[in-house]
Amino acid sequence: MARNAWFESVAVAQERAKKRLPTDVYGALLAGSERGVTYRDNMDAFSELGTAPHVAGLSPQREMATRVLGLDIALPVIISPTGVQAVHPDGEVAVARAAAARGTAMSLSSFASKSVEEVGAVTDKLHYQVYWQGTRDTIAARLERARSSGATAIIVTLDWAFSHGRDWGSPTIPERLNLKTMIDFAPKALARPRWLWDFAKSGALPDLTAPNLVVGDEAAPTFFGAYYEWMTTPPPTWEDLAWLREQWGGPVMIKGITRIDDALRAVDIGATAISVSNHGGNNIDSTPASIRFLPDIAARVGDQIEVLMDGGIRRGSDVAKALALGAKAVMIGRAYLWGLAANGQAGVENVLDILRGGLDSTLLALGHSSIHDLSRDDLWVPPGFTREMGVPLDLRLTGEAPVEKSVSVPLSS
């Protein structure tokens, strides 16, 4: 990678993405809902967790490989599914290639701009993400298409209530790129000539359709058409999710867990994994940071189900802290999208290398030879840091799986 294209932190990748992308495209990546309290707390919470490094007897080698959702991965960082990656012409294909080059899994959104067939052709570690939308027959048909394209696990995203209002304003996203839209959007695109030139060289405009939702010979719905189907489909019951798991027949993750009772229900329906998540601050604002929920959820169900988390990961030390508090791996979203915007596939690889390097440094300082040696003893967790919600009454009465009592404190604003 050319030195001038390389960046040394995710924060630098974000700055480059901001300079490169049209304002509305960057705004769509930044996202967050309402005041952005949850978005900020996802990142700020990590800085509240302290470490105390050793100075001698450190391990000369550190192991970062693990196994999640039936796949062996080289580091405990997985690409989280995000929709329509129009920040770069190669979109999800570039991200999948980067993940494959670094030995980790690619999770493809059902709202992606590239087809599951295209992405499945460049990686052998593919997860496919679904929302509960449409009829059971259409859901089953979409799952079969993903399976045929090489997906070995599915991620069911449930942590979004379409809370979209933002105090700083929401970006304008066109439903389709017709002549009028291109004329209206032209001043913003021309203000970012390098982004425009990338698409001009590719010979294609940003694709705002959702090709993975096609069933049969129908045309691909627009991005907003796909959301309309999701918004008008009644939310799933736990029985629906059990049916989905049986229909798939392989590893299934339930994404969006913040409560003990929901984590226990995920165990009950036979899910393989859960991700402790608030959809990157895009669900209901004022939901605490994912890392605050993680310790209590992992303590309750971590011996029965794989526990992952996502939200606010920007450094390798963040990954180490999540693992120490009970996560088997983490998922990243904005971080790799900023890398993709800054430098395509190489930018995503750059982000994964940053996280690997930071995780390696943290393991070294803490005196560990493996990520599997990390524990809560490696961290200073301040009083009142954790949030425990949704503990069933019978567990409260019996005191089963006792965990540190949480103290309610205000979130950062």
C-alpha positions as CSV (number, residue, x, y, z in Angstrom):
1,M,0.0,0.0,0.0
2,A,1.3,3.4,-0.9
3,R,2.5,5.3,2.2
4,N,0.2,8.3,1.4
5,A,-2.8,5.9,1.3
6,W,-2.0,4.2,4.6
7,F,-3.6,5.4,7.8
8,E,-2.5,4.6,11.4
9,S,-5.9,4.7,13.1
10,V,-9.6,4.3,12.5
11,A,-10.0,8.0,13.5
12,V,-7.7,8.9,10.5
13,A,-9.7,6.6,8.2
14,Q,-12.9,8.5,9.4
15,E,-11.4,11.8,8.6
16,R,-10.3,10.7,5.1
17,A,-13.8,9.2,4.5
18,K,-15.3,12.5,5.5
19,K,-13.1,14.5,3.1
20,R,-13.7,12.0,0.2
21,L,-17.4,11.4,0.4
22,P,-20.3,13.6,-0.5
23,T,-21.9,15.1,2.6
24,D,-25.0,13.0,2.4
25,V,-23.1,9.8,1.8
26,Y,-20.9,10.5,4.8
27,G,-23.9,11.4,6.9
28,A,-25.5,8.1,6.1
29,L,-22.4,6.3,7.5
30,L,-22.3,8.4,10.6
31,A,-26.0,7.8,11.3
32,G,-27.0,7.6,14.9
33,S,-30.5,8.5,16.1
34,E,-32.1,11.4,17.9
35,R,-29.5,13.2,20.2
36,G,-26.8,10.6,19.5
37,V,-26.5,9.7,23.2
38,T,-26.2,5.9,22.4
39,Y,-23.8,6.5,19.5
40,R,-21.4,8.4,21.7
41,D,-21.7,6.1,24.7
42,N,-20.8,3.1,22.6
43,M,-17.3,4.7,22.1
44,D,-17.0,6.6,25.4
45,A,-17.7,3.5,27.6
46,F,-14.5,1.8,26.4
47,S,-12.4,4.7,27.8
48,E,-13.9,4.1,31.3
49,L,-12.4,0.7,31.4
50,G,-8.8,0.6,32.8
51,T,-5.9,-1.7,32.4
52,A,-2.7,-2.3,34.4
53,P,0.1,-3.6,32.2
54,H,2.9,-5.9,33.4
55,V,6.5,-5.0,32.7
56,A,8.3,-8.4,32.7
57,G,7.6,-12.0,32.0
58,L,5.7,-11.1,28.9
59,S,4.8,-13.6,26.2
60,P,6.9,-13.4,23.0
61,Q,4.0,-14.8,20.9
62,R,0.3,-14.0,21.0
63,E,-2.5,-16.2,19.5
64,M,-5.6,-14.5,18.2
65,A,-7.4,-17.3,16.3
66,T,-10.8,-18.5,17.5
67,R,-13.9,-20.2,16.2
68,V,-17.3,-18.5,15.8
69,L,-20.5,-19.6,14.2
70,G,-18.8,-22.8,13.0
71,L,-15.9,-21.0,11.2
72,D,-12.3,-20.8,12.2
73,I,-11.1,-17.1,12.0
74,A,-7.7,-15.7,12.4
75,L,-8.7,-12.9,14.7
76,P,-11.8,-12.2,16.8
77,V,-13.1,-9.4,14.6
78,I,-15.9,-10.1,12.2
79,I,-17.3,-7.8,9.4
80,S,-20.7,-6.7,10.6
81,P,-23.5,-6.5,7.9
82,T,-24.2,-3.0,6.6
83,G,-26.6,-2.1,3.8
84,V,-25.8,-0.5,0.4
85,Q,-22.0,0.2,0.6
86,A,-22.0,2.9,-2.1
87,V,-19.0,4.6,-0.6
88,H,-16.8,2.7,-3.1
89,P,-17.7,1.1,-6.5
90,D,-16.6,-2.4,-5.4
91,G,-18.7,-2.2,-2.2
92,E,-19.3,-5.4,-0.4
93,V,-17.0,-7.4,-2.8
94,A,-14.0,-5.3,-1.8
95,V,-14.9,-5.8,1.9
96,A,-15.3,-9.6,1.4
97,R,-11.9,-9.8,-0.3
98,A,-10.3,-7.8,2.5
99,A,-11.9,-10.1,5.1
100,A,-10.7,-13.2,3.3
101,A,-7.1,-11.7,3.0
102,R,-7.1,-11.3,6.8
103,G,-8.7,-14.6,7.6
104,T,-11.9,-13.5,9.0
105,A,-15.6,-13.7,8.2
106,M,-17.7,-11.5,6.0
107,S,-21.3,-10.8,7.0
108,L,-23.4,-9.7,4.0
109,S,-26.5,-7.6,4.5
110,S,-29.7,-8.6,2.7
111,F,-29.8,-4.9,1.8
112,A,-26.4,-5.0,0.2
113,S,-25.7,-3.4,-3.1
114,K,-23.8,-6.5,-4.3
115,S,-25.4,-9.9,-4.8
116,V,-24.7,-12.8,-2.4
117,E,-23.4,-14.7,-5.5
118,E,-20.8,-12.1,-6.2
119,V,-19.7,-11.9,-2.6
120,G,-19.8,-15.7,-2.1
121,A,-17.4,-16.1,-5.0
122,V,-14.6,-14.2,-3.2
123,T,-14.8,-15.6,0.3
124,D,-15.2,-19.0,2.0
125,K,-16.2,-17.4,5.3
126,L,-19.6,-16.0,4.6
127,H,-22.4,-15.1,7.0
128,Y,-25.7,-13.9,5.5
129,Q,-27.8,-11.3,7.4
130,V,-31.6,-11.2,7.3
131,Y,-34.4,-9.1,8.7
132,W,-37.8,-10.6,9.3
133,Q,-39.6,-9.4,6.3
134,G,-42.0,-10.7,3.8
135,T,-43.8,-14.1,4.1
136,R,-42.2,-17.3,5.4
137,D,-42.1,-18.5,1.8
138,T,-40.1,-15.5,0.6
139,I,-37.8,-15.7,3.6
140,A,-37.2,-19.4,2.9
141,A,-36.4,-18.7,-0.7
142,R,-33.9,-16.0,0.2
143,L,-32.2,-18.3,2.7
144,E,-31.9,-21.0,0.1
145,R,-30.3,-18.6,-2.3
146,A,-27.8,-17.6,0.4
147,R,-27.0,-21.2,1.1
148,S,-26.4,-21.9,-2.5
149,S,-24.0,-19.0,-2.7
150,G,-21.8,-20.4,0.1
151,A,-23.3,-18.8,3.3
152,T,-22.8,-21.1,6.3
153,A,-24.5,-19.1,9.0
154,I,-27.2,-16.4,9.2
155,I,-27.5,-13.3,11.3
156,V,-31.0,-12.2,12.3
157,T,-30.9,-8.5,12.9
158,L,-33.6,-7.4,15.4
159,D,-32.1,-4.3,17.0
160,W,-33.7,-1.6,15.0
161,A,-37.1,0.2,15.6
162,F,-36.5,2.6,12.6
163,S,-35.8,5.5,15.0
164,H,-34.4,7.8,12.3
165,G,-34.8,11.4,13.5
166,R,-31.5,13.1,14.2
167,D,-31.0,16.4,15.9
168,W,-28.3,17.3,13.4
169,G,-30.4,16.4,10.4
170,S,-30.7,13.2,8.3
171,P,-29.0,12.8,5.0
172,T,-30.9,12.9,1.7
173,I,-30.9,9.4,0.2
174,P,-32.6,9.1,-3.2
175,E,-34.9,6.1,-4.0
176,R,-33.3,5.6,-7.4
177,L,-30.7,7.4,-9.5
178,N,-32.7,8.8,-12.4
179,L,-31.8,12.0,-14.4
180,K,-33.5,14.3,-11.9
181,T,-31.8,12.8,-9.0
182,M,-28.4,13.0,-10.7
183,I,-29.0,16.7,-11.5
184,D,-30.0,17.4,-7.9
185,F,-27.1,15.5,-6.5
186,A,-24.5,16.8,-8.9
187,P,-23.3,19.8,-6.8
188,K,-22.5,17.6,-3.9
189,A,-20.9,14.9,-6.0
190,L,-18.8,17.5,-7.9
191,A,-17.6,18.8,-4.5
192,R,-16.0,15.4,-4.0
193,P,-14.3,14.7,-7.4
194,R,-12.2,11.7,-6.3
195,W,-15.3,9.8,-5.2
196,L,-17.0,10.7,-8.4
197,W,-14.0,9.7,-10.5
198,D,-13.8,6.3,-8.8
199,F,-17.4,5.5,-10.0
200,A,-16.7,7.1,-13.4
201,K,-13.7,4.7,-13.8
202,S,-15.9,1.7,-12.8
203,G,-18.4,2.6,-15.5
204,A,-21.4,2.3,-13.1
205,L,-23.4,4.6,-10.8
206,P,-23.9,3.7,-7.1
207,D,-26.5,0.9,-7.0
208,L,-29.4,1.8,-4.7
209,T,-31.3,-1.5,-5.1
210,A,-31.3,-4.6,-2.9
211,P,-30.5,-7.5,-5.3
212,N,-30.5,-10.1,-2.5
213,L,-34.2,-9.7,-1.9
214,V,-35.1,-10.9,-5.3
215,V,-37.3,-14.0,-5.4
216,G,-37.7,-15.7,-8.8
217,D,-37.7,-13.4,-11.8
218,E,-38.9,-10.2,-10.1
219,A,-36.9,-7.0,-10.3
220,A,-34.6,-6.0,-7.5
221,P,-36.5,-3.6,-5.1
222,T,-35.1,-0.2,-4.4
223,F,-33.5,0.4,-1.1
224,F,-36.6,2.1,0.2
225,G,-38.8,-0.5,-1.3
226,A,-36.9,-3.1,0.7
227,Y,-37.4,-1.1,3.9
228,Y,-41.1,-0.7,3.2
229,E,-41.4,-4.5,3.0
230,W,-39.6,-4.8,6.3
231,M,-41.6,-2.0,8.0
232,T,-45.0,-3.5,6.9
233,T,-44.1,-7.0,8.0
234,P,-45.4,-7.8,11.5
235,P,-42.4,-8.2,13.9
236,P,-41.4,-11.8,14.5
237,T,-42.3,-13.8,17.6
238,W,-39.9,-16.2,19.3
239,E,-41.8,-19.0,17.6
240,D,-41.0,-17.3,14.2
241,L,-37.4,-17.2,15.1
242,A,-37.4,-20.9,16.2
243,W,-38.9,-21.6,12.8
244,L,-36.2,-19.6,11.1
245,R,-33.5,-21.5,12.9
246,E,-35.1,-24.8,11.9
247,Q,-35.5,-23.6,8.3
248,W,-31.8,-22.7,8.1
249,G,-30.5,-25.8,9.8
250,G,-27.1,-24.3,10.5
251,P,-25.5,-21.7,12.8
252,V,-27.8,-18.8,13.6
253,M,-27.0,-15.5,15.4
254,I,-29.6,-13.3,17.0
255,K,-28.3,-9.8,16.8
256,G,-29.5,-7.0,19.0
257,I,-29.6,-8.4,22.5
258,T,-29.5,-6.0,25.5
259,R,-31.6,-7.9,28.0
260,I,-31.0,-11.0,30.1
261,D,-34.5,-12.3,29.3
262,D,-34.0,-12.0,25.5
263,A,-30.6,-13.7,25.8
264,L,-32.3,-16.6,27.7
265,R,-35.0,-16.9,25.0
266,A,-32.3,-17.0,22.3
267,V,-30.8,-20.0,24.2
268,D,-34.3,-21.6,24.4
269,I,-34.9,-21.5,20.7
270,G,-31.5,-23.1,20.0
271,A,-29.6,-20.1,18.5
272,T,-25.9,-20.6,18.1
273,A,-24.9,-17.1,19.0
274,I,-26.1,-13.7,20.1
275,S,-24.6,-10.3,19.5
276,V,-25.0,-7.8,22.3
277,S,-25.9,-4.7,20.3
278,N,-27.9,-1.5,20.0
279,H,-27.4,-1.3,16.2
280,G,-24.5,1.2,16.5
281,G,-26.7,3.8,18.2
282,N,-29.4,3.6,15.5
283,N,-32.0,1.9,17.7
284,I,-33.8,3.8,20.4
285,D,-31.5,6.6,21.7
286,S,-30.5,6.5,25.4
287,T,-30.0,2.7,25.2
288,P,-26.7,2.2,27.0
289,A,-23.5,1.2,25.3
290,S,-23.3,-2.4,24.2
291,I,-20.2,-3.0,26.3
292,R,-22.1,-2.0,29.4
293,F,-24.6,-4.9,28.9
294,L,-22.0,-7.4,27.9
295,P,-20.6,-8.6,31.3
296,D,-24.0,-9.5,32.8
297,I,-25.3,-11.2,29.7
298,A,-22.1,-13.2,29.2
299,A,-22.2,-14.2,32.9
300,R,-25.8,-15.5,32.5
301,V,-25.6,-17.3,29.2
302,G,-22.0,-17.4,28.0
303,D,-21.7,-21.1,28.9
304,Q,-24.7,-22.0,26.8
305,I,-24.3,-19.8,23.7
306,E,-21.6,-17.9,21.8
307,V,-21.7,-14.2,22.9
308,L,-20.4,-11.5,20.6
309,M,-20.8,-7.8,20.8
310,D,-20.8,-4.8,18.4
311,G,-20.9,-1.1,18.9
312,G,-18.1,1.5,19.3
313,I,-15.1,-0.7,18.4
314,R,-12.4,1.6,17.1
315,R,-9.1,0.2,18.6
316,G,-7.5,-3.2,19.3
317,S,-7.7,-2.4,23.0
318,D,-11.5,-2.1,22.6
319,V,-11.5,-5.7,21.2
320,A,-9.4,-6.9,24.2
321,K,-11.8,-5.3,26.7
322,A,-14.8,-6.9,25.1
323,L,-13.2,-10.3,25.1
324,A,-12.1,-9.8,28.8
325,L,-15.8,-9.0,29.7
326,G,-17.1,-12.2,28.1
327,A,-17.3,-11.8,24.3
328,K,-16.0,-14.5,22.1
329,A,-15.5,-12.0,19.2
330,V,-16.6,-8.5,18.2
331,M,-18.3,-7.2,15.0
332,I,-17.3,-3.9,13.3
333,G,-19.3,-1.6,11.1
334,R,-18.4,2.0,10.7
335,A,-14.7,1.3,11.1
336,Y,-14.4,-0.8,8.0
337,L,-16.8,1.4,6.0
338,W,-14.5,4.4,6.7
339,G,-11.6,2.2,5.5
340,L,-13.5,1.3,2.4
341,A,-14.3,4.9,1.6
342,A,-10.7,6.0,2.2
343,N,-8.9,3.3,0.1
344,G,-11.2,0.5,-1.1
345,Q,-10.2,-3.1,-0.3
346,A,-6.7,-2.0,1.0
347,G,-8.4,0.4,3.4
348,V,-10.5,-2.3,4.9
349,E,-7.4,-4.5,5.3
350,N,-5.7,-1.5,6.9
351,V,-8.5,-1.2,9.5
352,L,-8.3,-4.9,10.3
353,D,-4.5,-4.6,10.6
354,I,-4.9,-1.7,13.0
355,L,-7.3,-3.7,15.2
356,R,-5.0,-6.8,15.1
357,G,-2.0,-4.7,16.0
358,G,-3.8,-3.0,18.9
359,L,-5.1,-6.3,20.2
360,D,-1.6,-7.8,19.9
361,S,-0.1,-4.9,21.9
362,T,-2.7,-5.2,24.6
363,L,-2.1,-8.9,24.9
364,L,1.6,-8.3,25.2
365,A,1.2,-5.6,27.9
366,L,-1.2,-7.7,29.9
367,G,1.1,-10.7,29.8
368,H,-1.1,-13.1,27.8
369,S,-0.1,-15.5,25.1
370,S,-3.7,-15.9,23.8
371,I,-7.0,-14.0,23.5
372,H,-8.5,-16.9,25.4
373,D,-6.6,-15.9,28.5
374,L,-8.3,-12.5,28.8
375,S,-10.6,-12.1,31.7
376,R,-12.3,-9.5,33.9
377,D,-9.2,-9.6,36.1
378,D,-7.3,-7.7,33.4
379,L,-9.6,-4.7,33.7
380,W,-10.5,-2.1,36.2
381,V,-14.3,-1.8,35.9
382,P,-15.5,1.3,37.6
383,P,-18.5,1.1,40.0
384,G,-21.8,1.6,38.1
385,F,-20.3,0.7,34.7
386,T,-22.5,-2.2,33.9
387,R,-26.2,-2.3,33.1
388,E,-28.2,-5.4,33.9
389,M,-31.8,-5.4,32.5
390,G,-34.5,-7.9,32.0
391,V,-33.5,-10.4,34.7
392,P,-36.5,-12.9,35.1
393,L,-38.1,-12.8,38.5
394,D,-37.3,-16.5,39.2
395,L,-33.5,-15.8,38.7
396,R,-33.7,-12.8,41.0
397,L,-35.4,-14.8,43.7
398,T,-33.0,-17.8,43.4
399,G,-29.9,-15.7,42.8
400,E,-28.8,-18.0,40.0
401,A,-25.6,-17.0,38.3
402,P,-24.9,-14.1,40.5
403,V,-23.3,-11.1,38.9
404,E,-22.1,-7.7,40.2
405,K,-25.0,-5.5,41.0
406,S,-25.3,-2.6,38.6
407,V,-25.7,1.0,39.7
408,S,-27.7,3.3,37.5
409,V,-25.8,6.4,36.5
410,P,-26.5,8.9,33.7
411,L,-25.1,8.3,30.3
412,S,-22.7,10.9,28.8
413,S,-24.5,13.5,26.8
